[in-house]
């Protein structure tokens, strides 16, 4: 079952698109914008250049202190389908 997310105001229920299909359609067709105009202010979120770099450091950054030589805990594997093993 493919989940259908709520659509922005102004789009009819007939234009709802499953998430996995919408992700494939982000490339656009024939030079058209790859996403609805209501999201045009968020275009940089989908930028190839922006997604390949880390965000700038901020005053709210938190450091994670690592213990030298510490080992990861042994955790049980989660259930996997035979195809995934």
N, CA, C and O atoms as a Maestro MAE file, in Angstrom:
{
 s_m_m2io_version
 :::
 2.0.0
}

f_m_ct {
 s_m_title
 :::
 protein
 m_atom[340] {
  # First column is atom index #
  i_m_mmod_type
  r_m_x_coord
  r_m_y_coord
  r_m_z_coord
  i_m_residue_number
  s_m_chain_name
  s_m_pdb_residue_name
  s_m_pdb_atom_name
  i_m_atomic_number
  :::
  1 25 0.849 -1.172 0.000 1 A "UNK " " N  " 7
  2 3 0.000 0.000 0.000 1 A "UNK " " CA " 6
  3 2 0.892 1.231 0.000 1 A "UNK " " C  " 6
  4 15 1.758 1.365 0.865 1 A "UNK " " O  " 8
  5 25 0.698 2.121 -0.945 2 A "UNK " " N  " 7
  6 3 1.477 3.348 -1.019 2 A "UNK " " CA " 6
  7 2 0.756 4.445 -0.262 2 A "UNK " " C  " 6
  8 15 -0.438 4.667 -0.462 2 A "UNK " " O  " 8
  9 25 1.481 5.129 0.607 3 A "UNK " " N  " 7
  10 3 0.868 6.198 1.374 3 A "UNK " " CA " 6
  11 2 0.683 7.438 0.519 3 A "UNK " " C  " 6
  12 15 1.539 7.761 -0.304 3 A "UNK " " O  " 8
  13 25 -0.402 8.117 0.702 4 A "UNK " " N  " 7
  14 3 -0.646 9.369 -0.002 4 A "UNK " " CA " 6
  15 2 -0.668 10.466 1.037 4 A "UNK " " C  " 6
  16 15 -1.501 10.466 1.943 4 A "UNK " " O  " 8
  17 25 0.261 11.407 0.896 5 A "UNK " " N  " 7
  18 3 0.349 12.497 1.853 5 A "UNK " " CA " 6
  19 2 -0.682 13.566 1.528 5 A "UNK " " C  " 6
  20 15 -1.138 13.662 0.389 5 A "UNK " " O  " 8
  21 25 -1.054 14.375 2.525 6 A "UNK " " N  " 7
  22 3 -1.995 15.464 2.270 6 A "UNK " " CA " 6
  23 2 -1.417 16.419 1.227 6 A "UNK " " C  " 6
  24 15 -0.216 16.687 1.213 6 A "UNK " " O  " 8
  25 25 -2.268 16.916 0.376 7 A "UNK " " N  " 7
  26 3 -1.848 17.822 -0.681 7 A "UNK " " CA " 6
  27 2 -2.029 19.265 -0.228 7 A "UNK " " C  " 6
  28 15 -2.873 19.545 0.623 7 A "UNK " " O  " 8
  29 25 -1.234 20.194 -0.796 8 A "UNK " " N  " 7
  30 3 -1.400 21.601 -0.442 8 A "UNK " " CA " 6
  31 2 -2.759 22.117 -0.896 8 A "UNK " " C  " 6
  32 15 -3.374 21.545 -1.795 8 A "UNK " " O  " 8
  33 25 -3.230 23.198 -0.275 9 A "UNK " " N  " 7
  34 3 -4.528 23.750 -0.664 9 A "UNK " " CA " 6
  35 2 -4.536 24.105 -2.148 9 A "UNK " " C  " 6
  36 15 -3.531 24.569 -2.688 9 A "UNK " " O  " 8
  37 25 -5.656 23.889 -2.790 10 A "UNK " " N  " 7
  38 3 -5.774 24.231 -4.200 10 A "UNK " " CA " 6
  39 2 -5.635 23.047 -5.129 10 A "UNK " " C  " 6
  40 15 -6.056 23.127 -6.283 10 A "UNK " " O  " 8
  41 25 -5.052 21.940 -4.663 11 A "UNK " " N  " 7
  42 3 -4.946 20.752 -5.503 11 A "UNK " " CA " 6
  43 2 -6.148 19.864 -5.247 11 A "UNK " " C  " 6
  44 15 -6.546 19.650 -4.102 11 A "UNK " " O  " 8
  45 25 -6.705 19.364 -6.298 12 A "UNK " " N  " 7
  46 3 -7.882 18.510 -6.134 12 A "UNK " " CA " 6
  47 2 -7.460 17.130 -5.651 12 A "UNK " " C  " 6
  48 15 -6.324 16.722 -5.894 12 A "UNK " " O  " 8
  49 25 -8.347 16.397 -4.971 13 A "UNK " " N  " 7
  50 3 -8.022 15.048 -4.506 13 A "UNK " " CA " 6
  51 2 -7.642 14.114 -5.650 13 A "UNK " " C  " 6
  52 15 -6.930 13.133 -5.435 13 A "UNK " " O  " 8
  53 25 -8.111 14.408 -6.868 14 A "UNK " " N  " 7
  54 3 -7.784 13.556 -8.009 14 A "UNK " " CA " 6
  55 2 -6.311 13.633 -8.372 14 A "UNK " " C  " 6
  56 15 -5.797 12.735 -9.039 14 A "UNK " " O  " 8
  57 25 -5.613 14.697 -7.944 15 A "UNK " " N  " 7
  58 3 -4.214 14.875 -8.303 15 A "UNK " " CA " 6
  59 2 -3.264 14.332 -7.243 15 A "UNK " " C  " 6
  60 15 -2.064 14.599 -7.317 15 A "UNK " " O  " 8
  61 25 -3.750 13.588 -6.268 16 A "UNK " " N  " 7
  62 3 -2.869 13.016 -5.261 16 A "UNK " " CA " 6
  63 2 -1.997 11.959 -5.916 16 A "UNK " " C  " 6
  64 15 -2.465 11.161 -6.728 16 A "UNK " " O  " 8
  65 25 -0.721 11.965 -5.549 17 A "UNK " " N  " 7
  66 3 0.242 11.048 -6.138 17 A "UNK " " CA " 6
  67 2 0.935 10.302 -5.009 17 A "UNK " " C  " 6
  68 15 1.347 10.930 -4.034 17 A "UNK " " O  " 8
  69 25 1.081 8.976 -5.105 18 A "UNK " " N  " 7
  70 3 1.804 8.229 -4.078 18 A "UNK " " CA " 6
  71 2 3.233 8.759 -3.933 18 A "UNK " " C  " 6
  72 15 3.826 9.234 -4.901 18 A "UNK " " O  " 8
  73 25 3.782 8.674 -2.711 19 A "UNK " " N  " 7
  74 3 5.105 9.215 -2.419 19 A "UNK " " CA " 6
  75 2 6.183 8.702 -3.354 19 A "UNK " " C  " 6
  76 15 6.961 9.493 -3.888 19 A "UNK " " O  " 8
  77 25 6.245 7.392 -3.565 20 A "UNK " " N  " 7
  78 3 7.343 6.839 -4.360 20 A "UNK " " CA " 6
  79 2 7.282 7.332 -5.798 20 A "UNK " " C  " 6
  80 15 8.330 7.516 -6.417 20 A "UNK " " O  " 8
  81 25 6.120 7.548 -6.339 21 A "UNK " " N  " 7
  82 3 5.988 8.066 -7.699 21 A "UNK " " CA " 6
  83 2 6.370 9.534 -7.727 21 A "UNK " " C  " 6
  84 15 7.022 9.985 -8.669 21 A "UNK " " O  " 8
  85 25 5.975 10.286 -6.708 22 A "UNK " " N  " 7
  86 3 6.300 11.706 -6.651 22 A "UNK " " CA " 6
  87 2 7.808 11.902 -6.586 22 A "UNK " " C  " 6
  88 15 8.323 12.845 -7.186 22 A "UNK " " O  " 8
  89 25 8.523 11.050 -5.883 23 A "UNK " " N  " 7
  90 3 9.970 11.173 -5.779 23 A "UNK " " CA " 6
  91 2 10.633 10.980 -7.128 23 A "UNK " " C  " 6
  92 15 11.628 11.645 -7.420 23 A "UNK " " O  " 8
  93 25 10.121 10.106 -7.944 24 A "UNK " " N  " 7
  94 3 10.676 9.863 -9.270 24 A "UNK " " CA " 6
  95 2 10.380 11.041 -10.192 24 A "UNK " " C  " 6
  96 15 11.183 11.345 -11.074 24 A "UNK " " O  " 8
  97 25 9.261 11.699 -10.009 25 A "UNK " " N  " 7
  98 3 8.853 12.773 -10.895 25 A "UNK " " CA " 6
  99 2 9.499 14.115 -10.560 25 A "UNK " " C  " 6
  100 15 9.176 15.108 -11.212 25 A "UNK " " O  " 8
  101 25 10.387 14.194 -9.582 26 A "UNK " " N  " 7
  102 3 11.017 15.454 -9.222 26 A "UNK " " CA " 6
  103 2 11.913 16.005 -10.322 26 A "UNK " " C  " 6
  104 15 12.271 17.182 -10.282 26 A "UNK " " O  " 8
  105 25 12.284 15.190 -11.298 27 A "UNK " " N  " 7
  106 3 13.169 15.652 -12.353 27 A "UNK " " CA " 6
  107 2 12.440 16.516 -13.371 27 A "UNK " " C  " 6
  108 15 13.091 17.221 -14.142 27 A "UNK " " O  " 8
  109 25 11.150 16.487 -13.400 28 A "UNK " " N  " 7
  110 3 10.379 17.322 -14.308 28 A "UNK " " CA " 6
  111 2 10.358 16.761 -15.713 28 A "UNK " " C  " 6
  112 15 11.156 15.891 -16.063 28 A "UNK " " O  " 8
  113 25 9.450 17.263 -16.505 29 A "UNK " " N  " 7
  114 3 9.315 16.806 -17.880 29 A "UNK " " CA " 6
  115 2 9.272 18.009 -18.803 29 A "UNK " " C  " 6
  116 15 8.532 18.960 -18.548 29 A "UNK " " O  " 8
  117 25 10.050 17.981 -19.864 30 A "UNK " " N  " 7
  118 3 9.989 19.029 -20.869 30 A "UNK " " CA " 6
  119 2 10.269 20.422 -20.349 30 A "UNK " " C  " 6
  120 15 9.663 21.380 -20.828 30 A "UNK " " O  " 8
  121 25 11.162 20.573 -19.390 31 A "UNK " " N  " 7
  122 3 11.520 21.876 -18.864 31 A "UNK " " CA " 6
  123 2 10.540 22.445 -17.854 31 A "UNK " " C  " 6
  124 15 10.735 23.562 -17.373 31 A "UNK " " O  " 8
  125 25 9.498 21.708 -17.524 32 A "UNK " " N  " 7
  126 3 8.548 22.184 -16.522 32 A "UNK " " CA " 6
  127 2 9.184 22.115 -15.140 32 A "UNK " " C  " 6
  128 15 10.103 21.331 -14.902 32 A "UNK " " O  " 8
  129 25 8.678 22.955 -14.228 33 A "UNK " " N  " 7
  130 3 9.145 22.868 -12.846 33 A "UNK " " CA " 6
  131 2 8.839 21.480 -12.308 33 A "UNK " " C  " 6
  132 15 7.749 20.958 -12.538 33 A "UNK " " O  " 8
  133 25 9.789 20.870 -11.591 34 A "UNK " " N  " 7
  134 3 9.575 19.510 -11.096 34 A "UNK " " CA " 6
  135 2 8.633 19.414 -9.904 34 A "UNK " " C  " 6
  136 15 8.276 18.303 -9.510 34 A "UNK " " O  " 8
  137 25 8.217 20.532 -9.312 35 A "UNK " " N  " 7
  138 3 7.308 20.485 -8.177 35 A "UNK " " CA " 6
  139 2 6.305 21.632 -8.281 35 A "UNK " " C  " 6
  140 15 6.541 22.596 -9.009 35 A "UNK " " O  " 8
  141 25 5.198 21.536 -7.564 36 A "UNK " " N  " 7
  142 3 4.152 22.567 -7.654 36 A "UNK " " CA " 6
  143 2 4.664 23.959 -7.277 36 A "UNK " " C  " 6
  144 15 5.598 24.093 -6.487 36 A "UNK " " O  " 8
  145 25 4.045 24.982 -7.846 37 A "UNK " " N  " 7
  146 3 4.446 26.370 -7.611 37 A "UNK " " CA " 6
  147 2 4.368 26.756 -6.134 37 A "UNK " " C  " 6
  148 15 5.120 27.620 -5.684 37 A "UNK " " O  " 8
  149 25 3.468 26.126 -5.372 38 A "UNK " " N  " 7
  150 3 3.359 26.469 -3.946 38 A "UNK " " CA " 6
  151 2 4.640 26.125 -3.189 38 A "UNK " " C  " 6
  152 15 4.862 26.633 -2.090 38 A "UNK " " O  " 8
  153 25 5.485 25.268 -3.765 39 A "UNK " " N  " 7
  154 3 6.744 24.883 -3.126 39 A "UNK " " CA " 6
  155 2 7.948 25.589 -3.743 39 A "UNK " " C  " 6
  156 15 9.080 25.223 -3.428 39 A "UNK " " O  " 8
  157 25 7.755 26.576 -4.602 40 A "UNK " " N  " 7
  158 3 8.870 27.220 -5.297 40 A "UNK " " CA " 6
  159 2 9.864 27.856 -4.328 40 A "UNK " " C  " 6
  160 15 11.054 27.922 -4.634 40 A "UNK " " O  " 8
  161 25 9.407 28.324 -3.170 41 A "UNK " " N  " 7
  162 3 10.327 28.916 -2.197 41 A "UNK " " CA " 6
  163 2 11.207 27.864 -1.527 41 A "UNK " " C  " 6
  164 15 12.159 28.219 -0.830 41 A "UNK " " O  " 8
  165 25 10.912 26.586 -1.721 42 A "UNK " " N  " 7
  166 3 11.708 25.501 -1.141 42 A "UNK " " CA " 6
  167 2 12.567 24.799 -2.188 42 A "UNK " " C  " 6
  168 15 13.063 23.702 -1.934 42 A "UNK " " O  " 8
  169 25 12.752 25.403 -3.352 43 A "UNK " " N  " 7
  170 3 13.483 24.766 -4.451 43 A "UNK " " CA " 6
  171 2 14.894 24.367 -4.042 43 A "UNK " " C  " 6
  172 15 15.394 23.340 -4.501 43 A "UNK " " O  " 8
  173 25 15.551 25.154 -3.188 44 A "UNK " " N  " 7
  174 3 16.920 24.818 -2.791 44 A "UNK " " CA " 6
  175 2 16.993 23.521 -1.996 44 A "UNK " " C  " 6
  176 15 18.059 22.908 -1.930 44 A "UNK " " O  " 8
  177 25 15.899 23.090 -1.396 45 A "UNK " " N  " 7
  178 3 15.874 21.821 -0.665 45 A "UNK " " CA " 6
  179 2 16.146 20.656 -1.615 45 A "UNK " " C  " 6
  180 15 16.719 19.644 -1.213 45 A "UNK " " O  " 8
  181 25 15.733 20.802 -2.876 46 A "UNK " " N  " 7
  182 3 15.883 19.739 -3.857 46 A "UNK " " CA " 6
  183 2 17.126 19.916 -4.727 46 A "UNK " " C  " 6
  184 15 17.316 19.160 -5.680 46 A "UNK " " O  " 8
  185 25 17.953 20.872 -4.427 47 A "UNK " " N  " 7
  186 3 19.137 21.169 -5.225 47 A "UNK " " CA " 6
  187 2 20.197 20.081 -5.064 47 A "UNK " " C  " 6
  188 15 20.521 19.681 -3.946 47 A "UNK " " O  " 8
  189 25 20.737 19.602 -6.194 48 A "UNK " " N  " 7
  190 3 21.814 18.598 -6.155 48 A "UNK " " CA " 6
  191 2 23.039 19.168 -5.441 48 A "UNK " " C  " 6
  192 15 23.689 18.464 -4.668 48 A "UNK " " O  " 8
  193 25 23.357 20.439 -5.697 49 A "UNK " " N  " 7
  194 3 24.538 21.062 -5.095 49 A "UNK " " CA " 6
  195 2 24.387 21.146 -3.576 49 A "UNK " " C  " 6
  196 15 25.326 20.842 -2.840 49 A "UNK " " O  " 8
  197 25 23.219 21.552 -3.114 50 A "UNK " " N  " 7
  198 3 22.988 21.714 -1.680 50 A "UNK " " CA " 6
  199 2 22.958 20.387 -0.931 50 A "UNK " " C  " 6
  200 15 23.371 20.325 0.227 50 A "UNK " " O  " 8
  201 25 22.481 19.338 -1.565 51 A "UNK " " N  " 7
  202 3 22.357 18.069 -0.846 51 A "UNK " " CA " 6
  203 2 23.691 17.340 -0.713 51 A "UNK " " C  " 6
  204 15 23.771 16.343 0.005 51 A "UNK " " O  " 8
  205 25 24.730 17.807 -1.382 52 A "UNK " " N  " 7
  206 3 26.038 17.153 -1.312 52 A "UNK " " CA " 6
  207 2 26.997 17.844 -0.356 52 A "UNK " " C  " 6
  208 15 28.195 17.563 -0.381 52 A "UNK " " O  " 8
  209 25 26.502 18.733 0.479 53 A "UNK " " N  " 7
  210 3 27.366 19.400 1.448 53 A "UNK " " CA " 6
  211 2 26.651 19.535 2.791 53 A "UNK " " C  " 6
  212 15 25.423 19.505 2.866 53 A "UNK " " O  " 8
  213 25 27.437 19.680 3.830 54 A "UNK " " N  " 7
  214 3 26.877 19.837 5.173 54 A "UNK " " CA " 6
  215 2 26.409 21.275 5.379 54 A "UNK " " C  " 6
  216 15 26.932 22.194 4.748 54 A "UNK " " O  " 8
  217 25 25.436 21.474 6.249 55 A "UNK " " N  " 7
  218 3 25.010 22.847 6.538 55 A "UNK " " CA " 6
  219 2 26.107 23.577 7.312 55 A "UNK " " C  " 6
  220 15 26.960 22.925 7.914 55 A "UNK " " O  " 8
  221 25 26.108 24.903 7.313 56 A "UNK " " N  " 7
  222 3 27.137 25.652 8.045 56 A "UNK " " CA " 6
  223 2 27.015 25.416 9.553 56 A "UNK " " C  " 6
  224 15 25.939 25.105 10.062 56 A "UNK " " O  " 8
  225 25 28.145 25.573 10.254 57 A "UNK " " N  " 7
  226 3 28.122 25.441 11.715 57 A "UNK " " CA " 6
  227 2 27.294 26.570 12.313 57 A "UNK " " C  " 6
  228 15 27.286 27.692 11.808 57 A "UNK " " O  " 8
  229 25 26.601 26.251 13.394 58 A "UNK " " N  " 7
  230 3 25.753 27.235 14.068 58 A "UNK " " CA " 6
  231 2 26.075 27.234 15.561 58 A "UNK " " C  " 6
  232 15 26.738 26.326 16.063 58 A "UNK " " O  " 8
  233 25 25.606 28.243 16.252 59 A "UNK " " N  " 7
  234 3 25.863 28.335 17.692 59 A "UNK " " CA " 6
  235 2 25.131 27.241 18.462 59 A "UNK " " C  " 6
  236 15 25.462 26.975 19.617 59 A "UNK " " O  " 8
  237 25 24.147 26.607 17.842 60 A "UNK " " N  " 7
  238 3 23.384 25.556 18.513 60 A "UNK " " CA " 6
  239 2 23.927 24.155 18.243 60 A "UNK " " C  " 6
  240 15 23.330 23.173 18.685 60 A "UNK " " O  " 8
  241 25 25.060 24.041 17.520 61 A "UNK " " N  " 7
  242 3 25.648 22.726 17.258 61 A "UNK " " CA " 6
  243 2 26.033 22.055 18.574 61 A "UNK " " C  " 6
  244 15 26.474 22.719 19.512 61 A "UNK " " O  " 8
  245 25 25.866 20.753 18.637 62 A "UNK " " N  " 7
  246 3 26.218 19.979 19.824 62 A "UNK " " CA " 6
  247 2 27.341 19.013 19.469 62 A "UNK " " C  " 6
  248 15 27.305 18.363 18.424 62 A "UNK " " O  " 8
  249 25 28.317 18.925 20.326 63 A "UNK " " N  " 7
  250 3 29.415 17.986 20.118 63 A "UNK " " CA " 6
  251 2 29.048 16.637 20.724 63 A "UNK " " C  " 6
  252 15 28.381 16.573 21.756 63 A "UNK " " O  " 8
  253 25 29.483 15.574 20.084 64 A "UNK " " N  " 7
  254 3 29.291 14.227 20.616 64 A "UNK " " CA " 6
  255 2 30.665 13.739 21.045 64 A "UNK " " C  " 6
  256 15 31.548 13.523 20.214 64 A "UNK " " O  " 8
  257 25 30.836 13.568 22.342 65 A "UNK " " N  " 7
  258 3 32.130 13.137 22.855 65 A "UNK " " CA " 6
  259 2 32.237 11.621 22.747 65 A "UNK " " C  " 6
  260 15 31.376 10.890 23.238 65 A "UNK " " O  " 8
  261 25 33.301 11.161 22.100 66 A "UNK " " N  " 7
  262 3 33.530 9.732 21.929 66 A "UNK " " CA " 6
  263 2 34.551 9.251 22.946 66 A "UNK " " C  " 6
  264 15 35.478 9.983 23.293 66 A "UNK " " O  " 8
  265 25 34.385 8.036 23.422 67 A "UNK " " N  " 7
  266 3 35.320 7.441 24.367 67 A "UNK " " CA " 6
  267 2 36.320 6.625 23.558 67 A "UNK " " C  " 6
  268 15 35.931 5.673 22.880 67 A "UNK " " O  " 8
  269 25 37.608 6.981 23.618 68 A "UNK " " N  " 7
  270 3 38.611 6.246 22.835 68 A "UNK " " CA " 6
  271 2 38.623 4.762 23.207 68 A "UNK " " C  " 6
  272 15 38.622 4.419 24.389 68 A "UNK " " O  " 8
  273 25 38.633 3.889 22.210 69 A "UNK " " N  " 7
  274 3 38.700 2.452 22.429 69 A "UNK " " CA " 6
  275 2 37.385 1.797 22.816 69 A "UNK " " C  " 6
  276 15 37.339 0.580 22.995 69 A "UNK " " O  " 8
  277 25 36.330 2.562 22.948 70 A "UNK " " N  " 7
  278 3 35.031 1.989 23.328 70 A "UNK " " CA " 6
  279 2 34.500 1.104 22.208 70 A "UNK " " C  " 6
  280 15 34.716 1.381 21.028 70 A "UNK " " O  " 8
  281 25 33.802 0.031 22.591 71 A "UNK " " N  " 7
  282 3 33.231 -0.891 21.612 71 A "UNK " " CA " 6
  283 2 31.725 -0.704 21.558 71 A "UNK " " C  " 6
  284 15 31.094 -0.351 22.554 71 A "UNK " " O  " 8
  285 25 31.162 -0.942 20.393 72 A "UNK " " N  " 7
  286 3 29.717 -0.850 20.235 72 A "UNK " " CA " 6
  287 2 29.042 -1.995 20.978 72 A "UNK " " C  " 6
  288 15 29.592 -3.095 21.038 72 A "UNK " " O  " 8
  289 25 27.868 -1.762 21.540 73 A "UNK " " N  " 7
  290 3 27.155 -2.854 22.213 73 A "UNK " " CA " 6
  291 2 26.674 -3.878 21.193 73 A "UNK " " C  " 6
  292 15 26.393 -3.544 20.042 73 A "UNK " " O  " 8
  293 25 26.582 -5.139 21.636 74 A "UNK " " N  " 7
  294 3 26.067 -6.186 20.755 74 A "UNK " " CA " 6
  295 2 24.552 -6.122 20.795 74 A "UNK " " C  " 6
  296 15 23.932 -6.324 21.839 74 A "UNK " " O  " 8
  297 25 23.971 -5.838 19.651 75 A "UNK " " N  " 7
  298 3 22.524 -5.731 19.555 75 A "UNK " " CA " 6
  299 2 21.982 -6.884 18.733 75 A "UNK " " C  " 6
  300 15 22.661 -7.401 17.846 75 A "UNK " " O  " 8
  301 25 20.751 -7.283 19.032 76 A "UNK " " N  " 7
  302 3 20.108 -8.329 18.242 76 A "UNK " " CA " 6
  303 2 19.742 -7.769 16.881 76 A "UNK " " C  " 6
  304 15 19.372 -6.602 16.750 76 A "UNK " " O  " 8
  305 25 19.850 -8.613 15.877 77 A "UNK " " N  " 7
  306 3 19.442 -8.200 14.540 77 A "UNK " " CA " 6
  307 2 17.933 -8.088 14.486 77 A "UNK " " C  " 6
  308 15 17.224 -8.834 15.161 77 A "UNK " " O  " 8
  309 25 17.451 -7.176 13.701 78 A "UNK " " N  " 7
  310 3 16.016 -7.072 13.511 78 A "UNK " " CA " 6
  311 2 15.582 -8.069 12.450 78 A "UNK " " C  " 6
  312 15 16.392 -8.512 11.636 78 A "UNK " " O  " 8
  313 25 14.317 -8.418 12.461 79 A "UNK " " N  " 7
  314 3 13.795 -9.410 11.532 79 A "UNK " " CA " 6
  315 2 13.923 -8.919 10.094 79 A "UNK " " C  " 6
  316 15 13.609 -7.770 9.784 79 A "UNK " " O  " 8
  317 25 14.390 -9.811 9.224 80 A "UNK " " N  " 7
  318 3 14.545 -9.479 7.812 80 A "UNK " " CA " 6
  319 2 13.898 -10.566 6.966 80 A "UNK " " C  " 6
  320 15 13.868 -11.735 7.350 80 A "UNK " " O  " 8
  321 25 13.394 -10.172 5.836 81 A "UNK " " N  " 7
  322 3 12.834 -11.135 4.896 81 A "UNK " " CA " 6
  323 2 13.973 -11.946 4.284 81 A "UNK " " C  " 6
  324 15 15.090 -11.436 4.195 81 A "UNK " " O  " 8
  325 25 13.735 -13.188 3.860 82 A "UNK " " N  " 7
  326 3 14.799 -14.002 3.266 82 A "UNK " " CA " 6
  327 2 15.518 -13.306 2.112 82 A "UNK " " C  " 6
  328 15 16.723 -13.495 1.943 82 A "UNK " " O  " 8
  329 25 14.814 -12.510 1.319 83 A "UNK " " N  " 7
  330 3 15.451 -11.787 0.213 83 A "UNK " " CA " 6
  331 2 16.480 -10.783 0.713 83 A "UNK " " C  " 6
  332 15 17.469 -10.521 0.028 83 A "UNK " " O  " 8
  333 25 16.261 -10.215 1.904 84 A "UNK " " N  " 7
  334 3 17.140 -9.183 2.448 84 A "UNK " " CA " 6
  335 2 18.403 -9.756 3.088 84 A "UNK " " C  " 6
  336 15 19.378 -9.028 3.275 84 A "UNK " " O  " 8
  337 25 18.402 -11.038 3.424 85 A "UNK " " N  " 7
  338 3 19.549 -11.630 4.113 85 A "UNK " " CA " 6
  339 2 20.722 -11.856 3.228 85 A "UNK " " C  " 6
  340 15 21.754 -12.349 3.685 85 A "UNK " " O  " 8
  :::
 }
 m_bond[339] {
  # First column is bond index #
  i_m_from
  i_m_to
  i_m_order
  :::
  1 1 2 1
  2 2 3 1
  3 3 4 2
  4 3 5 1
  5 5 6 1
  6 6 7 1
  7 7 8 2
  8 7 9 1
  9 9 10 1
  10 10 11 1
  11 11 12 2
  12 11 13 1
  13 13 14 1
  14 14 15 1
  15 15 16 2
  16 15 17 1
  17 17 18 1
  18 18 19 1
  19 19 20 2
  20 19 21 1
  21 21 22 1
  22 22 23 1
  23 23 24 2
  24 23 25 1
  25 25 26 1
  26 26 27 1
  27 27 28 2
  28 27 29 1
  29 29 30 1
  30 30 31 1
  31 31 32 2
  32 31 33 1
  33 33 34 1
  34 34 35 1
  35 35 36 2
  36 35 37 1
  37 37 38 1
  38 38 39 1
  39 39 40 2
  40 39 41 1
  41 41 42 1
  42 42 43 1
  43 43 44 2
  44 43 45 1
  45 45 46 1
  46 46 47 1
  47 47 48 2
  48 47 49 1
  49 49 50 1
  50 50 51 1
  51 51 52 2
  52 51 53 1
  53 53 54 1
  54 54 55 1
  55 55 56 2
  56 55 57 1
  57 57 58 1
  58 58 59 1
  59 59 60 2
  60 59 61 1
  61 61 62 1
  62 62 63 1
  63 63 64 2
  64 63 65 1
  65 65 66 1
  66 66 67 1
  67 67 68 2
  68 67 69 1
  69 69 70 1
  70 70 71 1
  71 71 72 2
  72 71 73 1
  73 73 74 1
  74 74 75 1
  75 75 76 2
  76 75 77 1
  77 77 78 1
  78 78 79 1
  79 79 80 2
  80 79 81 1
  81 81 82 1
  82 82 83 1
  83 83 84 2
  84 83 85 1
  85 85 86 1
  86 86 87 1
  87 87 88 2
  88 87 89 1
  89 89 90 1
  90 90 91 1
  91 91 92 2
  92 91 93 1
  93 93 94 1
  94 94 95 1
  95 95 96 2
  96 95 97 1
  97 97 98 1
  98 98 99 1
  99 99 100 2
  100 99 101 1
  101 101 102 1
  102 102 103 1
  103 103 104 2
  104 103 105 1
  105 105 106 1
  106 106 107 1
  107 107 108 2
  108 107 109 1
  109 109 110 1
  110 110 111 1
  111 111 112 2
  112 111 113 1
  113 113 114 1
  114 114 115 1
  115 115 116 2
  116 115 117 1
  117 117 118 1
  118 118 119 1
  119 119 120 2
  120 119 121 1
  121 121 122 1
  122 122 123 1
  123 123 124 2
  124 123 125 1
  125 125 126 1
  126 126 127 1
  127 127 128 2
  128 127 129 1
  129 129 130 1
  130 130 131 1
  131 131 132 2
  132 131 133 1
  133 133 134 1
  134 134 135 1
  135 135 136 2
  136 135 137 1
  137 137 138 1
  138 138 139 1
  139 139 140 2
  140 139 141 1
  141 141 142 1
  142 142 143 1
  143 143 144 2
  144 143 145 1
  145 145 146 1
  146 146 147 1
  147 147 148 2
  148 147 149 1
  149 149 150 1
  150 150 151 1
  151 151 152 2
  152 151 153 1
  153 153 154 1
  154 154 155 1
  155 155 156 2
  156 155 157 1
  157 157 158 1
  158 158 159 1
  159 159 160 2
  160 159 161 1
  161 161 162 1
  162 162 163 1
  163 163 164 2
  164 163 165 1
  165 165 166 1
  166 166 167 1
  167 167 168 2
  168 167 169 1
  169 169 170 1
  170 170 171 1
  171 171 172 2
  172 171 173 1
  173 173 174 1
  174 174 175 1
  175 175 176 2
  176 175 177 1
  177 177 178 1
  178 178 179 1
  179 179 180 2
  180 179 181 1
  181 181 182 1
  182 182 183 1
  183 183 184 2
  184 183 185 1
  185 185 186 1
  186 186 187 1
  187 187 188 2
  188 187 189 1
  189 189 190 1
  190 190 191 1
  191 191 192 2
  192 191 193 1
  193 193 194 1
  194 194 195 1
  195 195 196 2
  196 195 197 1
  197 197 198 1
  198 198 199 1
  199 199 200 2
  200 199 201 1
  201 201 202 1
  202 202 203 1
  203 203 204 2
  204 203 205 1
  205 205 206 1
  206 206 207 1
  207 207 208 2
  208 207 209 1
  209 209 210 1
  210 210 211 1
  211 211 212 2
  212 211 213 1
  213 213 214 1
  214 214 215 1
  215 215 216 2
  216 215 217 1
  217 217 218 1
  218 218 219 1
  219 219 220 2
  220 219 221 1
  221 221 222 1
  222 222 223 1
  223 223 224 2
  224 223 225 1
  225 225 226 1
  226 226 227 1
  227 227 228 2
  228 227 229 1
  229 229 230 1
  230 230 231 1
  231 231 232 2
  232 231 233 1
  233 233 234 1
  234 234 235 1
  235 235 236 2
  236 235 237 1
  237 237 238 1
  238 238 239 1
  239 239 240 2
  240 239 241 1
  241 241 242 1
  242 242 243 1
  243 243 244 2
  244 243 245 1
  245 245 246 1
  246 246 247 1
  247 247 248 2
  248 247 249 1
  249 249 250 1
  250 250 251 1
  251 251 252 2
  252 251 253 1
  253 253 254 1
  254 254 255 1
  255 255 256 2
  256 255 257 1
  257 257 258 1
  258 258 259 1
  259 259 260 2
  260 259 261 1
  261 261 262 1
  262 262 263 1
  263 263 264 2
  264 263 265 1
  265 265 266 1
  266 266 267 1
  267 267 268 2
  268 267 269 1
  269 269 270 1
  270 270 271 1
  271 271 272 2
  272 271 273 1
  273 273 274 1
  274 274 275 1
  275 275 276 2
  276 275 277 1
  277 277 278 1
  278 278 279 1
  279 279 280 2
  280 279 281 1
  281 281 282 1
  282 282 283 1
  283 283 284 2
  284 283 285 1
  285 285 286 1
  286 286 287 1
  287 287 288 2
  288 287 289 1
  289 289 290 1
  290 290 291 1
  291 291 292 2
  292 291 293 1
  293 293 294 1
  294 294 295 1
  295 295 296 2
  296 295 297 1
  297 297 298 1
  298 298 299 1
  299 299 300 2
  300 299 301 1
  301 301 302 1
  302 302 303 1
  303 303 304 2
  304 303 305 1
  305 305 306 1
  306 306 307 1
  307 307 308 2
  308 307 309 1
  309 309 310 1
  310 310 311 1
  311 311 312 2
  312 311 313 1
  313 313 314 1
  314 314 315 1
  315 315 316 2
  316 315 317 1
  317 317 318 1
  318 318 319 1
  319 319 320 2
  320 319 321 1
  321 321 322 1
  322 322 323 1
  323 323 324 2
  324 323 325 1
  325 325 326 1
  326 326 327 1
  327 327 328 2
  328 327 329 1
  329 329 330 1
  330 330 331 1
  331 331 332 2
  332 331 333 1
  333 333 334 1
  334 334 335 1
  335 335 336 2
  336 335 337 1
  337 337 338 1
  338 338 339 1
  339 339 340 2
  :::
 }
}
